[in-house]
Amino acid sequence: MMECKEKRRSVAPLSRKIMLVLLMTAVFTGAYTRLASADPKLEASREDQIDRFIETRMHQNRIPGLSVAIVHDSEVVYAKGYGQTGGGAAVTPDTPFPVASLSKSITALAVMQLVEAGKIRLDDKAADILPSFVMEDPRGKEITVRQLLNQTSGLADNVFPEMAFSTQPASLGESIARLKKVKLASDPGQAFHYHNTNYQLLALIVETVSKEHFPDYLQEHIFAPLHMDRSTDAALTGSFKEPGHMLLYGQPIAFKEPDWFVEGAAGNVSTANDMARWLMLQLGEGTNGGAHLLSPEGIATMRKVPAGVDSRYGMGWTVDGARVSHNGILWTYQADQLLMPESGYGIVILFGSGLNALVNYGAFASGIADILNGEEPPKSAISVGMIEAGIALVTLLTILLWVRGFFFRWERWQQKARKRRIWLTSLRMLVTLIPLALFISLPQILTFVGGGRVLKWEQIFLLMPSIVIWLALLSAFGAIGFVRKAFCIYTILRGDQKAQA
């Protein structure tokens, strides 16, 4: 009996030692597992390089605030906010920004989900799905779901300038009803025309087929499964909670986004962290974590450009070799998303300022991509501030020269006009009206150089305010001078007639 008790005493310490070893092993194993599964971070040197690049570019381009997220395969490796919002709050990766036309890739995925569910086919005709989609142009009946996704429906800004309408629609149905008398710019499937109404039609198809309100569909079938908890959908820009920024002579000014109907084409509001989950879904070929939203074949279909058409546009994505991207443009906000499937990286940048002719927003994503690929991003010696200062100086000189000519050199001009031949003086006067002709033709010029996009004057001003101000002053000065000189010529001619009589 005593021997048995001794054995128990000797076994007890041994058992405690074994339990302690097992416990320590479990603790260290758990710690190692947590470290191994933690989000991989960029090397400190590369992260610092990205920081410096973004801050330098923001300063050069006078951008007041932005948020950026970088993902690698299924992990977020970088997420930061810089600067301030239009409301004065510090930007973080969780700051909501309108993502503009990045919404098209999300709308396209919603359509592809219905395709894979067997509820529609890509080559179904839109008019067969939407009873309200009626066009007097008979070619409208031939537009397919695929052509809407590829932006090859034949609809275009020059035949349906939806951005330039003075009164915006209040719903998808009202927007589509306006197409009745529109003539297509080309036969369906024959040419690429980037046009927001294509994606408004697709949003209405999602509503009709799913029997769910479009924002509700996005929330239930895309945002919630991906835990994009801060992402929402807006039909009108008037519902944006905060102003963005416009740039005036290089200075960011908080400005409310002009009224615009954006459902389906440009209405999503999201954050850098939420959009990072969206990019990880794309890199995961339709799966992210426990969320399976689309098959790899469906993702691949979205990245195929249409055959026989001069286009790099897939379905909500622009395809450029191995890179897949899409930008988003509003008048007070901008956004960019870039996928590099071969290296497993994805980049999203949400800007708190909008479209400006002098700002190269695309250089941000491409520059970060260069850094991720171990390359040095291009450097720019000229900043937006320098260009804007030059425009301001030219504007000031224009005013001073006009004041000089109008008030201090008028008598000299009259004397020369009396000696010079009338036809030569008249020809020189007509030259002063060239700025006015350019100013009046500015919408048409921008439509021609801008790929057919049609803008109204408020949008043109926001696009390049300092240039518009200078050209408006030059036009006004030329017109005023022309009228004054014409009256002078008239007086000279009447005087000559009286002298002859």
Secondary structure, DSSP 4 states (H G I P E B T S, - for coil): -HHHHHHHHHHHHHHHHHHHHHHHHHHHHHHHHHHHHSPP---HHHHHHHHHHHHHHHHHHT--EEEEEEEETTEEEEEEEEEB-TTSPBP-TT--EE-GGGHHHHHHHHHHHHHHTTS--TTSBHHHH-TT---SSGGGGG-BHHHHHHT-SS--TTT--GGG-SS--SSHHHHHHTTTTPPPSS-TTS-----HHHHHHHHHHHHHHHTS-HHHHHIIIIITTTT-TT-EE-SBGGG-SS-EEEEETTEEEEEPPPP-B-TTTT-EEE-HHHHHHHHHHHHTTTEETTEE-S-HHHHHHHTPPPTTSS--B-SSSEEETTEEEEEEE-SS-EEEEEEETTTTEEEEEEESS---TT--THHHHHHHHHHHTT-PPP--S--HHHHHHHHHHHHHHHHHHHHIIIIISHHHHHHHHHHS-HHHHHHHHHHTTHHHHHHHTHHHHHHHHTTT----HHHHHHHSHHHHHHHHHHHHHHHHHHHHHHHHHHHHHHHHHHHH-
